[in-house]
Amino acid sequence: MIGFSDELTAPTPMALRRRGAPVFATGGLVASAHPLVSSSMLTTLAAGGNAVDAAIAGALTAGVVLPAMTGLGGDLFALVASPSDPEPVAVLSSGISPRGASLDDMRAHAEGDGRLLPQHGPLSPSVPGFVAGMFALHERYGTRPMTELAAPAIRYAADGFPVSPMVARWFPMREELLRRFPCSAAVFLPNGQRPRVGTVLKQPDLARSLAAIAKGGNDVFYRGEIARQIGAYLTANGGAMTAEDFADHEATVTAPLSTTYRGHTVYQTGLPTQGFVNLEALNIIANDDMGTLGVDRAPGIHLMAEALKLSFADRLAYAGDPTVVDAPLDRLLSVDWAASRREQIDPTRANPNVQPGILKPGDTTYLCVIDGDGLMVSLICSISDAFGSGVVAGETGIVLNNRAGHCFSLEEGSPNCYAPGKKPMHTLNCFLVSDEHGTPVMVGGTPGGDGQPQWNLQMLTGLLDAGLDVQEAAELPRWAVWPATYPAELGNPVELRVEAQTDQATIDALAELGHTVNVVPAWSMISGAQLIARDPERHVLVDGSDPRVEGMAEGI
């Protein structure tokens, strides 16, 4: 059974020491990157809510207690599988760039020697999709009133929450950015000081916005007072987005992307996320014996890293806003495409200059929940960079994302080139797995920008090839091909970043294979993986939570 081991102390092939133990439950299990988020989710389940109710409560709470990661001013993507209809549904909700700003307008404000859009500030946001995504989930699956689900978030915003060590570390990293905008500094640098560990941080304006949205629904945010306030603030401060850009935003509810791997079906979020990168890489390695190569050994890591390089190259060449760009996903996820890309991999040597295949005529938080009835949610939400644009939109208390500035390209001919009214590509993605009978059995994901499809690949191969349990998969030593897709990073020499707790013989062997290996401190990569597996026969749930964040799993 995927994600389970026979005993907690069962020996594994992994050369690392477990730092945490799986959490087991039968009545429901929640997992997130912050204890207060998990608490909000568990409280919702205990009060009779289902998994979607709990996920909404958790996402709203995360927007308060993880303000550098996510919030109402960000985007949201989710996969849901219901026992009554096990074919998963994808909810995709990210917004457009300002309709009133042309490519030339953005080039006039370019940064990085003219290569990059404004990375922060009032020109960097896209229309936030978080709220629409939340209401799309609620309309289709929710059972509890939104006012109830928002109550924990409203309380933590109004009364404050104690800043934890991992939250506190973001304030000095972004202090200069926050000080540029008085509304931002007023919230996150109270009395001109950085919040320290244990500081009770209050966000009363955000509490009022949360309450208004919970009571008034989608229209309050996209066609009402909040949209008007955000538009007016941005216009007054040199931005281009207006309330009119918000007015027609809707979440997309659709079928997810999928592929088969080791007898299981792996589902991923579709465009404009880069979930297909994860699936394409799985397809490329599907005919290799990863169990023998070793998912944590040099031959296996080398193969996965090379497969990801190829998949990222295809993403850069062919993927963009699906309403503008006709990305050939059927072709990119086909068996013959995977076979042709596999032929490009030399098992004895790293390729430093990978090209896209030829077609013939981050910051983020992740959470997941499975309830006692088997309804499961895999949800990821983000404001892009830490504190997003750095802009708190006036008296709304809402931190706006910087997805447009961070992720669009200025390169004409790129499918992800900036254009007015266009959605930028997203690094965000999350997964859901069904067994050989078509029964949904696992949800999982991680934050981490371009690390997401890479670490999702590592965890999936660990689970399906090495037989790891969910906690072992969450604790796998992380590695990442860098750079991958961020415009600000492209052009740098390719390297393979590897956490220091990785076996030294593996690190040495990767270098011998031609990888430029950059060893980073142990447990330091910005992963925050959460995994929940379900045994459909025993109805037992088990969680794995990444020790790299202040994650917490709780069950009933």
VEXTIDO-346384 format. One record per residue: x, y, z of N, C-alpha, C, O in turn. Coordinates in steps of 0.2 Angstrom, whole numbers, plus 5000, padded with zeros to 4 digits. Example, Ala and Ser with C-alpha at 12.3 -4.5 7.8 and 13.67 -1.06 7.14 Angstrom:
BEGIN
506649725039506249785039506649845039507149835042506449895035506849955036506450005039506750065040
END
This chain:
BEGIN
500449945000500050005000500450065000500950075004500350114995500850164995500850215001500250225004501450225003501450275009501450245016501650275021501350175016501350145022501950095023502150065018502250085029502650035030502349985035501950005039502649925035502349875040502449895047501949885051502949925049503149945056503450015055503750025051503350045061503750115061504450105061504750155058504750055063505450045063505750005057506249975058505349995052505549945047506149975044506150035042506649935042507249965039507049985032506649955028507450035030507250065023507950075019508450065023507950075013508550085009508850155010509350175007508550205014508750275014509350285019509350255024509850315016510450335021510350395025510750445024509750395028509650455033509250435039508950385039509350475044508950455050508350495050508250555049507750455052507150485052507150545058507350525063506850605056506750655061506050655064505950685070505550625061504950625063504550565062504850525059504050555065503650495064502950505061502650565062502750455057502050465053501550475059501550455064501050515057500450515061499850475058499750485052499550435062498950395059498350415062498250445068497750405058497150425060496650385056496750355051495950385058495450355054494850405053494550405048494750455057494250505056494350565052493950605051495050575050495250625047495950645048496150635054496250675044496950695045497150755041496950765035497450805044497650865041498450875041498750845046498650915037499450925037499550995034499251005028499951035037500151095034500851125036501151085040501051175034501651205036501651245043502251275045501151255046501051295052500551265057500051245055500751255063500251225068499551255069499051225069499551325068498951355068498451345062497851345063498751335057498451315051498151245052497551235050498551195054498351125055497751125060497251095060497851165066497351175071496651195068496151175070496651245064496051275061495751215056495151215056496151175053495851125049495551075053494951045052495851055058495650995062495051015066494550975067494951085068494351105072493751105067493251085069493951115061493351115056493151045055492551035055493550995054493350925054492950905060492450875059493250925066492850905072492250935073491750905076492050995070491451025070490950995065490351015064491150945061490750915056490850935049490450915044491350975048491550995041491850945037492150895040491850945031492250895027492950915025493150975027493250885021493950895019494050965016494550995017493550975011493551045008493451105013493851155012492951095017492851145022493551155026493751215027493851105028494451105032495051145028495451185031495051125021495651155017495451225017495951265017494851245016494751325015494951355022495251405022494651325027494851355034495651365035495851415037495951315033496751315033497051365028497451395031496751365022497051415018496951485020497451525019496351505023496251565025496751585031496951635032496751535036497251545041497951555039498251595042498151515034498851525032498951595029499551615030498451625026498551695024498651745029498851795028498551725035498651765041499251755045499651795046499351685046499951675050500551655046501151645049500551655040501051645035501051705030501051685024501151765032500951825028501451825022501351865017502051805023502551805018502451755012502751755007502051705014501951655009501351655005501351634999500751675008500151665005499651715007499751755012499051725005498551765007498051785002498051754996497551825003497051844999497251874992496951874987497851904993498151934987498551894982498951914978498551824984498851774980498451734975497851754974498651674974498351624969498251564973498551544978497851514970497651454973497551404968497151414963497751344969497651284964497551224969497851214974497051184967496951124971496651064967496451074961496751004969496550944967496050914972496250914978495450894970494950864975494750794972494550784966494750744976494450684974493850664979494050664985493350644977492750624981492550554981492650524975492450514986492250444986491650434981491650374978491250484981490650464976490850474969490450454964491350514967491650524961492350524961492650584961492750474961493450464962493850504957494450514958493550514951493950554946494050624948493650664949494750644950494850704953494650764949494550764943494550824952494350884949494950934951495150934956495150974946495651024947495251094948494851114943495451134953495251204953495851244952496351244956495851284947496451324945496251404945495751424941496551444949496351514950496951554951497151564956497151584945497651634945497451684940497051674935497651754941497351804937497851834932498351814931497551884928497851914923498351974925498251994930498751994920499152054921498652114919498152104916498852174921498452234920498352244912498752234908497652254911497552264903497752324901497852334895497952374905498152444903498852454903499052504901499252394904499952404903500252364897500152294898500552394892500752354887501452324888501752344893501752284883502452254884502952314884503352314888502852364880503252424880503252464887503752484889502652464889502552504896503052464901503352494905502952394901503352354906504152364905504552364909504252364898504952374897505252444899505852444900504852494899505052554901505252554909505652594911504952504912505152504919505552434921505552414927505852414916506252344916506852354921507152404922506952294924507552294929508052244926507952214921508552234930509052184928509352194921509352144917509652254920509952274913509352264908509552244902508752274909508252274904507952204903507552194899508152154907507952084905507252064909506952024907507152104914506652084919506052134920506252194920505452104921504952154923505052174930505452144934504752234932504752254939504652194944504152164944505152174948505052114952504652124958504352074961504552184961504152204966503852274965503952304960503352294970503052354969502452354965502152294964502152414964501452414962501352394954500752384952501852384951501852354944501852284943501852254938502052244949502252174949501652124950501652074948501052154953500552104954500152084947500052114943499852024948499352004943498651994947498752004954498051994944497451994948497451924952497551874950497351934959497351874963496851824962496251844961496951764962496451714961496251674967495751634967496551684973496451654979495751644981495451594982495451704981494751714984494251674979493851634981494351684972493851644968493951574968493551534968494651544969494751474970494451444976494151394976494451484981494151464988493351454987493151404989493051504984492351504983492151444978491651414978492551434973492451384968492451314972492051274971492851304976492951244980492351234985492051184985492151294988491551294993490951284989490451244992490851314983490151304980490051224978489551204978490651194976490551124973490551074979490251024978490951084984491051034989490851054997490751015001490851124998490751145005490151125008489651125005490151115015489551105019489451155024488851155027489951185026489951235032489951305029490251315024489551355033489551425030490251455030490651435034490351495025491051525024491151565031491751575032490651595034490851635040491151595045491551615049490951535046491251485051491951465049492351465053492051455042492651435040493251485041493751475042492951555040493451605040493551625048494051675049493151605052493251625059493951625062494151675065494251565062494951565064495451615061495751645065495351625055495851675052495651745054496151785055495051755054494851825057495051835064495351895066495051785068495251795075495951805075496251845079496351765072497151775072497351845069497851875071496951865064497051935061496951985066497252035067496351985069496052035074496452035080496652095083496551975083496851975090497551965090497951975095497851945084498551935083498751855084498351815087499351845082499551775083500351785085500651825082500551735089501251745090501751725085501651665082502251765083502651745077503151695079503451695084503151645075503651585076504351595073504351645069504751555075505451565072505551565065505851615062505151525061505251525054504851585051505051605045504351605054503951665051504451725053504451775048504751725058505151785060505751795056505951855055506051745053506551755049506451785042506951815039505851795040505651825034505651905034505751945030505551935040505552005041506252035040506252085036506752015043507452045041507652035034507952085031507451985031507551965024507152015019507452035014506652045021506152085017506052155020505652185018506452165025506352235029506452295024505952335024506952295020507052355015506452355010506152415009506152305008505552305003504952335007504652375004504852305013504252325017504252405018503752435018504852425020504952495022504752545016504652605017504852515010504752555004503952585003503852635000503552545007502852555006502552565013502452525017502352625015502052645021501552595024501552575030501052575020500552535022500752465024500552435028501352445020501652375022502052385028501952335033502352435029502752445035502352455041502552425047501752485040501352495046501052425049500952415055500952375044500752315046501252265049501252235054501852265045502352215046502952235050503452195052503052305051503552335055503252375060503352435060502852355064502452395069502952435073503452405076502752495074503252545078503952545075504452565078503952535068504652535065505052475066505652475064504852425070505252375072505052305069504452295067505552265067505452195065505052155070505352155076504552115069504252075074504752015075505151985071504852005081505351945083504951885086504351885086505251835087504951775089504551785096504851815100503951765095503451775101503051845101502651855105503251885096502851955095502151935093502051885089501651965096500951955094500852005088500752065089500751975082500652015076499952025075499651975073499652085075498952095073498852125066499352165064498352105063498252135056497452155056497052115052497252205059496552225060496252235053495652225052496552275048496252285042496152225038495652215035496652175038496452115035495952075038495552045035495852085045495252045048494552075045494152035044494552145044493952165041493852145034493252135032494352145030494252115023494052045023493652025020494352005028494151935028493451925030493051885027493151965035492451965037492051985032491451955031492252035028491752065022491752005017491151995014492251975015492251925010491851865012491451835009491951845019491551785021490851795021490451755020490651855023489951875023489651895016489051865014490051925012489751955005489951914999489651924994490451865000490551814994491051844989491351904991491151814984491551834979491551904976492051934975490951924975490851994973491152044977491352094974491152044983491452094987492252104985492452154985492552044984493252054982493352074975493752114973492952044970493152054963492752114960492952144955492152124963491652174959491452224964490952264963491752224970491452274976491952314978492452334975491852334985492352384988493052364988493452404987493252304989493952284990494252294983494852314983493952274978494252284971494352354970494852374967493852394972493952464971494552494975494852534973494552474981495152494985495752474983496252514983495852414981496552394978496652434972497252454971496152434967496352474961496552544962496952574959496152574967496352644968496952654971497352704969497152614976497852614979498352604974498852644974498352554969498852544964498852604960499452624958498352624957498352684953498652744956499052784952498552754962498852814966499552804967499952854968499852744966500552734968500952704962501452674963500752724956501152704950500952634947501352614943500452604950500252534947499852544941499652594939499752484937499352484931498652444932498252454928498652404937498052364938497452404941497552454945496852394938496252434940495752384943495752324942495152414946494652374948494352334942494052284943494352364936494052334930494452264928494152224926495052264930495452204929495152144933495252084931494952164939494652114944493952084941493852024943493552124938492852114938492652044934492152024936493052024930492751964926493251904928493151854924493551904933493951844935493551794938493051804942493651734936493351674938493851614939494351614935493751574943494151514944493951464938493351464936494451424936494351364931494251304935494651284939493651264934493551194937493651154931493251154926494051104931494251064925494550994927494650984933494650954923494950884924495750904924495950944921496050864929496750874930497150844924496850804920497750854924498250814919498450754923498350744929498650704919498850634923499250594918499350604912499650554922499950504918499950434923499750444928500150384920500250324924500950304925501450314921501150284932501750264934501750214939501450214944502050154937502150104942501450074944501250054949500950074939500250054940499850104943499250084944500050154945499650204948499550264943499950274939499050304945498850364941499050424945498850434950499550464942499750524946499350584942499450594936499050624946498650684944499050744946499350744951499050794941499350854942498950914940498450904936499050974943498751034941498951054934499551044932498451084930498551094923498851164922498951204927498951194916499151254914498651314917498051294917498951364920499651394919500151364924500651394924499951314928500451284932500951244928500851224922501551224931501951184928501951114930502451074931501351094932501251024934501450974929501650914931501350994923501550944918502250924918502450874915502750974920503450954921503550894925503950854923503150884931503250834935503050764931503350714932502450774927502250714924502650694918502850634917502950744914503450724909504050694911504250644908504250714917504850684920504750614922505150574921504150604925503950534927503950484920504150434921503650514915503650474909504350464906504450404904504750504907505450494904505850444907506150404904505750434914506050384918505650324919505850274922505050314916504650264917504850194916504750144919505350184911505550124909506250104912506550054910506450144916507050134920506950104927506350114930507350054929507250024936507550074941508150064943507150114943507350164948507450134955507850154959507150074956507250044963507950014963508350024968508249994957508949974957509450024956509950024960509250074952509650134952509750174958510250204960509250174962509250204969508950284969509250324965508450294972508150364971508550414975508450474974508950384980509450434984510150414982510550434986510250384976510950364974511150404968510650424964511750414966511950454961511650424954511450474950511650364952511350344946510550364945510350394940510150354951509450374950509450454950508950474947509750484955509750564955509950594948509650634946510450564945510750584939510150584933510050624930509850524933509350514928508750564929508450594925508550574936507950614937508150684935507750724933508750704937508950774936509050794928508750844926509250744924509250754917508550754914508450794910508150714917507450714914507050774916506750804912507250804922506950874924507250924919506850974917507850924918508150974913507750974907507651034904507650914904507350914898506550934898506350974894506250924904505550944905505551014906505051054903505951044910505951124910506151154904505851204902506551124900506651154893506051154889505951204885505651104889505051104885504551154888504151184884504551154895504051204898504251274895503751314894504851294895505051364893504951374886504751424884504951324882504851324874504151324872503951364867503651294876503051284874502451304878501851304876502551314884501951324889501851404891502351444891501251414891501051484893500251484895500051434896500051544896499251554897498851514892498951524886498551464894498151414890497651454886497351424880497451514888496951554884497251584878496951614874497951594878498351634873498751584869498851594863499051534873499551494870499251424869499051394874499351394863499051324862499651274864499951254859499751264870500351214872500151144870499551124871500651114867500451044865500550994870500950944870500150994876500250954881500150874879500450834882499650864875499550794873500150764870500350704872500550804866501150784864501750774869502050724869501750824873502250824878502250774883502650754886501550744884501450694889501350624886501150584889501550624880501450554876502050514877502550534879501950444876502450394877502950404872503550394874502850424866503350424861503750484862504350484861503450544865503850604867504350584872504950604872504150554877504550534883505150484881505650494883504950444876505550394873506050434870506650424870505850484866506250524862506750574867507350584865506450594872506750634877507250594881507850614882507050534882507450484886508150464882508650464885508050464875508650454871509150514872509750494870508950564874509450624875509850624881510350664882509650574886510050564892510650524891510550464889511250544893511850504894511850474901511950514905511850414902511850384909512550394912512550384918513050414908513650424911513950494912514450514914513450544909513750614909513150664909512650654906513250714913512750764914512750814908513350824905512250834905512150884900512050954902511550964905512550994901512551064904512151114899511951174901511951084893511551134888510951094885511051074879510451084889509851044887509451094882509351154884509251064877508751104872508051074872507951014874507551114871506851084871506851034865507151034860506350984866506150944860505850974854505651034855505950944849505750974842505050944841504950884840504550994840503850974838503850964831504051014827503550914829503550904821502750924819502350924823502750954811502050984808501550944811500950954810505151514974504751524976504751534981504251544983503651624984503551584990502851564991502351594990502751504994502151474994502051435000502451425004501451405001501251355006500851305003500351314999500851245006500451185004500151155010500451155015499551135009499151095014498751045011498551045005498650995015498150935012497750905018497950915024497250875016496750845021496350795018496150795012496250735021495850685019495350675025495550665031494650675024494250665030494050595030494250545027493650575036493450505037493050475032493050415032492750515027492350475022492850465016492550445011493450495016493850485010493950545005494250535000493550595006493550655002494250685004494450695009494650694998495350724999495450784995495250794990495950824998496050894995496850904995497150895000497150914989497850934989497851014986497551024981498051054990497951124989498651164990498951154995498751214985499351254986499151324984498751334980499451374988499251444987499851484988500351464992499851544985500551584986500451654984499951674980500851694986500951764984501551774980501751834978501851714977502451714973503051724978503251674981503351784978503951794981503851804989503251814990504351804993504151815000503851885001504151934999503251895004502851955004502651984997502552044997502751934992502451954986502752024983503352024983502352064981502552124978502852174984503152224982502752154990502852204996502352254997502452295002501852254993501352304994500752284998500352234996500552315003499952305006499452355003499552415004498852335001498452374997498052425001497452405003498352475004497952525008497652495014497952455018497052515015496652495021496352425021496052405025496452385015496252315014496652275019496352215021497252285020497652245024497952185020498252135022497852185013497952125009498652135005498752185002499052085006499752085003499652064996499352004995499852104991499752084984500352044981500852054983500151994977500651954974501151994969500952044968501751964967502151984962502251934957502751934954501751894955501751844950501951874943502351844940501551924941501751954935502451974934502751954929502752014939503452034939503951974939504451974936503751924943504251874945504251824939504751794938503651804936503651754931503551764924503751724920503351824922503351834915504051844912504451864916504051834906504651844902504551914898504051924896505151944897505152004892505351984885505452024880505551924884505751894878505251884873504851834874505251924868504751914862504851844859505351824858504251814858504351744855504251694860504051634859504351704867504251664872503551654873503151704873503251594874502551584875502351614882501751624883502851634886502651664893502851734892502951764898502951764887503051834886502551874889501951864888502651934892502151974895501752004890501952024884501052004891500552044887500052064891499852034896499652114890499152144894498552094894498352064889498252084900497752034901497851964900497451924899498551944901498751874900498951844907499251884911498851784908499051754914499851734914500051704909500251744919500951714919500951644921500451614924501451614918501551544920501651534928501951584931501551484931501551474938502051414939502051364936502451424945502851364947502451324951502651264952501851344954501451304958501151244955501051244949501151184959500851124957500751084963501151084968500351034962500250984968499950924965499750924959499950864968499750804965499350764970499250774975499050714966498550664969498650604966498750604959498650544969498750484966498250434967497950434973498050394962497550344963497950274962498450274958497650224965497950154964497750124958497450154953497950064957497850024951497050014950496949994944496650014955495950014954495550074953494950074952495950134952495650194951495450224958495050274957495650204963495450234970495950284972496550264972495750344974496150394976496450374983496150354987497150374983497450344989498050394992498250384997498150454989498650494992498550564989498350574983498750614993498850684991499550704993499750684999499850754990500450774992500650844988500350854983501150874991501450934987501950964992502050944997502251024989502751054993502751124990502651134984502951174994503151244991503851234988504151184989504151294985504851294983504951314976505451294974504551354973504651374967504751324962504451274961505351324958505551274953505751214956505751164953505851214963505951154966505351104967505451044968504751134966504151094967504051034963504050974965504151034956504050974952504650934953504550874952505250954955505850914956505750874963505850814963505450904968505450874975504850824974504750774978504250844971503750804970503950734966503750684968504350744961504650684958505050644962504950584962505450674967505850634971505450594976505550534978504850634979504450594983504050544980503950484983503850554974503450504970503850434969503650384970504450454967504950394965505050354972505150294972505150394977505350364984504750324986504850264989504150344985503550304987503450244983503350194985503450254976503250204971503850164969503650104967504450184969504950144967505350114973505550054973505450154978505850124984505450104990505750074995504750114989504350084995504350125001504250095006504550185001504650225007503950235010503450235006503950255016503250275019503250355018503750385016502750385020502650455019503150495022503350545020503250475029503750525032504450515029504850565029504650455027505350445024505350485018505850515016504750485014504750525007504850595009505150635005504450625014504550695016505250715018505450775017505550665021506250685023506850665019507450675020506650645013507250635008507650695007507450745007508350675007508750735006508650764999508550734994508550834999508350864993508950884989509450894991508750884982509250904977508850944972508250934972509150994968508751024963509251054958509751074959508951044952509251074946509151154946508551174947509651194945509651264946510051294940510651264940509851344937509151374936508751324932508951284929508051344933507551304929507151344925507251344919506651394928506251434923506251504925505951544921506451524931506351594933506751644929507351634928506451694926506851734921507451764924507951774921507351784931507951814934508551774935509051794936508451704935508951654936509251624929509851604929508851624924509051594918509651634915509751694916510151594912510751624910511351604914511951604912511151584921511751564925511951494923511551454921512551474925512751404923512351354927512151364933512251304924511751254927512151214933512751194932511851204938512151164944511651124947511051134946511851074951511451024954511551044962512051024965511051074965511151094972510851034976510351004975511251014981511150954985511250964992511751004994510750944996510850955004511350915007511550865004511750945012512350915015512250855018512750815019511650835020511550765023511550715018511450655020511550725012511550675007512250635008512750665009512250575007512850525007513350555003513350574997513950565006514550595003514750554997514950584992514750484997514850454991514450464985514650464979513750484986513350504981513550564978513450574972513650614983513950684980514550674976514550704971514950634978515650624974515450594967515750614962515050544967514850514961514450554956514550554950514050604959513650654955514250694951514150714945514750714955515250764952515650724947515750754942515750664948516050624943515650614936515950604931515050614937514550614931514550674927514150684922514850724930514950794926514450844929514450904926514050834934513650884937514150934941514550914945513950994940514251044945513851044951513251074952514151014956513751004963513851064967514451074969513351094970513351144975513051114981512451104981513451094986513151074992512951124997513351174999512351124998512051175003511951145010511951085011511851195015511751165022511151115022510651115019511251065027510751015028510151045030510051095033509551015027508951025028508751105026508251125029509151135022509051205021508551225015508351275014508451175010508051195004507351205006507051185011507051255003506451285005505851235003505251255001505951175004505351125004504951135010505151155015504351115009503851105015503351055014502751065014503550995012503150945009502650915014502850915020502050905012501550865016501250815012501150825006501150755015500950695011500450665016500550655022499850645013499350605017499150545012498950555006499250485015499050425011498450395015498350395021498050355011497450325013497450255011497450235005497350205016497250135014496450125013496050125018496250115007495550115006495150045009494550045009495549995011495249935014495149945021494649935024495649975025495649985032495350055034495250065040495350095029495150165030495550205035495350245039496250185035496750215039497150265035497250255029497250325038497650375035498250385039498350375045498750405035499450415038499750475034499650485028500150515038500450575036501150575036501450545041501450615032502150635032502250705032501950735027502650735036502750805036503450825036503850795040503650875032504350895031504550935037504350985039505150915040505450945045505851015044506051045048505851025037506151095035505751155037505951205036505051145038504651195040504351175047504451125050503951225050503651215056502951175055502451185058502951125051502351085049502151045055502451025060501451025054501150985059500550945056500150975052500550885058499950845056499550825062499850815067498950825061498450815067497850765064497650775058497650725068497150675066496550665071496650685077496050645069495450625073495250555071494750535075
END
